[in-house]
Amino acid sequence: ANQALIREKSYRNKNELAKAEEEKKIAEKYFAKADNAFKMAIHFKPDYGSAYFNRGFAFELQEMYDSAIYNYNMMIKIDGPYAKTLSRIANVHYKNKQIELAIAENEKIMKQFPDSDLPYVNLGNYYYMAGETLTAVRFYETAIEKSTTNPAVGKLLSDYYKKQGKNAKAEYYLQKSKE
């Protein structure tokens, strides 16, 4: 379903609207099948938190943000809070242009999961998208210190420092991106 959404956006960008509509219909069918499977899983095992997480992610991909957050919160209610689930909630708020809520969710992750890199990557992304590169770099560096598993963070920092002429830092972050 996600691939169909990607193809739909690609066709829309090329102004190939008929093909975009076709891909949108394909995506809707896949999402409907997936949602039925998630609902069946929940029906037979109501305490299966992963079904709620996956259902939330499917709603997030469809930009149905209230439904996504509801399902992520159901997962938390069943399985307890996980940094990944709270991070998804934060990013849904960000996508829904609720920046203050997104930041607050990331601050909550920092307190509950002090070793997690996720809130720092998220905040780095938010500031980067807002054009606040120096603030983004600060958050990305903290994510690296927390041992991020996201190689794109190290690569981005490496490229940033290479442009600044700080080759030692560029090499350091390039190595981090490969670890």
Disulfide bonds with the S-S distance in Angstrom:
none
